[in-house]
Amino acid sequence: MRRSNDEEGCFLYFEEAIRAEILRGMENLFSAVAFAP
């Protein structure tokens, strides 16, 4: 079943947003660990 371009673009955008959120979360976690006593 072929998806429409609109759906495809929306899905790709959603995937990018999730990836950005995960990367930001990992950065925060890393800096918290790095600067922990």
C-alpha positions as CSV (number, residue, x, y, z in Angstrom):
1,M,0.0,0.0,0.0
2,R,1.5,3.3,-1.1
3,R,1.3,6.2,1.3
4,S,0.7,9.8,0.0
5,N,3.5,12.3,0.0
6,D,1.8,14.3,2.6
7,E,1.7,11.4,5.0
8,E,5.3,10.5,4.2
9,G,6.5,14.1,4.9
10,C,4.6,14.2,8.2
11,F,6.0,10.9,9.3
12,L,9.6,12.0,8.5
13,Y,9.1,15.3,10.4
14,F,7.8,13.3,13.4
15,E,10.8,11.0,13.3
16,E,13.2,14.0,13.2
17,A,11.5,15.5,16.2
18,I,11.7,12.3,18.2
19,R,15.4,11.9,17.2
20,A,16.1,15.5,18.3
21,E,14.3,15.0,21.6
22,I,16.3,11.8,22.3
23,L,19.6,13.5,21.5
24,R,18.8,16.4,23.8
25,G,17.8,14.0,26.6
26,M,21.1,12.1,26.1
27,E,23.1,15.3,26.2
28,N,21.4,16.3,29.5
29,L,22.0,12.9,31.0
30,F,25.6,12.9,29.9
31,S,26.3,16.4,31.3
32,A,24.6,15.4,34.6
33,V,26.8,12.3,34.9
34,A,29.9,14.1,33.8
35,F,29.5,16.9,36.4
36,A,28.3,14.6,39.2
37,P,30.6,14.5,42.3
